[in-house]
């Protein structure tokens, strides 16, 4: 018997018994008494920012008051009809993208964004600044609850976005904005 056969034989003899998979008890999953507070704290810790507003009108007013640069695409309102077909070159100069977000996760500061809301898949990744507008009712404690609320079959492409683009090397040099937005803000409508 070859060494290879001896090894495989030993593995087969010591194979553990199969056990049935059991669904996790989601009642034991982490819960936060203040979802917005947790979401805001985590998003800020990972390099993003969070702004609380009282209504949709207040969100629009706040967004209008900040300097967004010269080339802004706001998919929450009127946008160019050809936006979905713009090339990377045509989108390369976008200073700020304003996009409606979906489910937001308190445990990791991420926001689910669908292709329908971003209109062009490149937009949230090519803009220098990203503003995601969400409703407080869409905050959930964990990814378990987030996945219960999204349906990729209905929305197609979607992505969880958490903070600005970040990368680090082995020497722990953190670079923000290396391959995506330099800044990300969540505007949370709390009503």
C-alpha positions in Angstrom: 0.0 0.0 0.0 1.4 3.4 -1.0 1.8 6.3 1.4 -1.0 8.1 -0.3 -3.4 5.1 0.2 -2.4 4.8 3.8 -3.2 8.5 4.4 -6.6 8.2 2.7 -7.4 5.0 4.6 -6.6 6.7 7.9 -8.8 9.6 7.0 -11.7 7.4 6.1 -11.4 5.5 9.4 -11.4 8.7 11.4 -14.2 10.5 9.6 -16.6 12.1 12.1 -20.3 11.3 12.0 -22.5 13.5 10.1 -24.8 15.7 12.2 -27.9 17.4 10.8 -27.8 21.2 10.2 -30.0 23.1 12.6 -31.2 26.6 11.9 -29.8 29.2 14.3 -32.1 30.6 17.0 -32.5 34.2 15.8 -34.0 35.1 19.2 -30.5 34.8 20.6 -29.0 37.1 17.9 -27.6 40.4 19.0 -30.1 43.2 19.4 -29.4 46.9 20.1 -31.7 49.1 22.1 -30.9 52.1 19.9 -30.5 50.9 16.3 -29.7 54.4 14.9 -27.1 55.0 17.6 -25.4 51.7 16.9 -25.5 52.2 13.1 -24.2 55.7 13.4 -21.4 54.7 15.8 -20.2 51.8 13.5 -20.5 53.8 10.3 -18.4 56.6 11.8 -15.8 54.2 13.2 -15.3 52.7 9.7 -14.7 56.1 8.1 -18.2 57.2 7.0 -20.5 59.7 8.5 -24.2 59.8 9.5 -26.7 62.7 9.5 -30.1 62.4 11.2 -33.0 64.3 9.7 -36.7 64.5 10.6 -38.3 64.1 7.2 -37.8 63.7 3.4 -38.0 67.4 3.0 -35.3 67.9 5.7 -33.1 65.4 3.9 -33.5 67.3 0.6 -32.8 70.6 2.4 -29.7 69.2 4.1 -28.3 67.6 0.9 -28.9 70.9 -0.9 -26.9 72.8 1.8 -23.7 70.8 1.5 -21.0 71.3 -1.1 -21.2 68.4 -3.4 -18.9 69.5 -6.2 -19.8 70.4 -9.8 -20.9 67.0 -11.1 -23.7 65.6 -9.0 -26.0 62.7 -9.9 -29.0 62.3 -7.7 -30.9 59.1 -8.5 -33.5 59.8 -5.8 -35.0 62.5 -8.0 -34.7 63.5 -11.7 -31.7 62.1 -13.4 -30.6 61.9 -17.1 -32.5 59.2 -18.9 -29.3 57.8 -20.4 -27.7 57.4 -17.0 -27.9 53.6 -17.1 -25.9 53.6 -20.4 -23.2 56.0 -19.4 -19.6 54.6 -19.8 -17.0 54.6 -17.1 -15.3 57.5 -18.9 -18.5 59.5 -18.9 -19.0 58.9 -15.2 -15.4 59.4 -14.2 -15.9 63.0 -13.2 -18.8 62.4 -10.8 -18.1 64.4 -7.7 -21.1 63.2 -5.7 -23.7 60.4 -6.2 -26.9 60.6 -4.1 -28.7 57.2 -4.0 -31.6 55.8 -2.1 -30.6 52.9 0.1 -32.6 50.0 1.4 -32.0 47.9 4.5 -29.3 49.3 6.8 -27.4 47.1 9.3 -26.6 48.4 12.7 -23.9 45.7 13.5 -21.6 46.7 10.6 -22.9 50.1 9.3 -23.7 48.7 5.8 -26.6 49.7 3.5 -28.2 47.5 0.9 -28.3 49.3 -2.5 -30.1 47.8 -5.5 -29.4 48.4 -9.2 -32.8 49.9 -9.5 -31.8 52.6 -7.0 -28.3 53.2 -8.3 -29.5 53.1 -11.9 -26.0 52.6 -13.2 -23.9 49.9 -11.4 -20.8 52.0 -11.6 -22.2 55.1 -9.9 -21.7 54.2 -6.2 -18.2 53.1 -6.9 -16.9 55.8 -9.2 -18.2 58.9 -7.5 -15.7 60.8 -5.2 -18.4 61.2 -2.5 -21.4 58.9 -1.9 -24.6 59.9 -0.1 -27.1 57.2 0.7 -30.5 58.2 1.9 -32.4 55.7 4.1 -35.4 55.6 6.4 -35.0 54.7 10.1 -37.7 51.9 9.6 -35.2 50.1 7.4 -32.6 49.7 10.2 -32.1 46.2 11.4 -29.7 44.8 14.1 -27.8 42.2 12.1 -27.1 40.7 8.7 -29.5 37.8 9.6 -32.4 40.2 9.6 -31.1 42.1 6.6 -31.1 38.9 4.5 -34.6 38.2 5.6 -35.7 41.5 4.1 -34.0 41.5 0.8 -34.9 39.5 -2.3 -32.3 39.3 -4.9 -34.7 37.4 -7.2 -36.8 40.6 -7.4 -34.1 43.3 -7.4 -31.3 41.6 -9.4 -27.9 43.1 -8.7 -27.4 44.7 -5.3 -24.6 45.4 -2.9 -24.1 46.2 0.8 -22.0 49.3 1.1 -20.3 50.2 4.3 -18.3 53.4 4.5 -15.9 54.8 1.9 -13.5 52.7 -0.1 -10.6 51.4 2.1 -7.6 49.2 1.6 -4.5 48.5 3.8 -1.2 46.8 3.2 0.7 44.5 5.4 2.4 47.5 7.1 -1.1 48.6 8.2 -1.0 51.8 6.0 -4.7 52.6 5.5 -5.7 54.3 2.3 -9.2 55.7 1.9 -10.6 56.2 -1.6 -8.1 54.0 -3.4 -10.7 52.1 -5.5 -14.0 53.9 -4.8 -15.5 56.9 -3.0 -13.3 58.9 -0.7 -16.3 59.7 1.5 -19.6 58.1 2.3 -22.5 59.6 4.3 -25.8 58.1 5.3 -28.7 60.5 5.6 -31.2 58.8 8.0 -34.8 60.0 7.9 -36.0 59.4 11.4 -39.8 59.4 11.4 
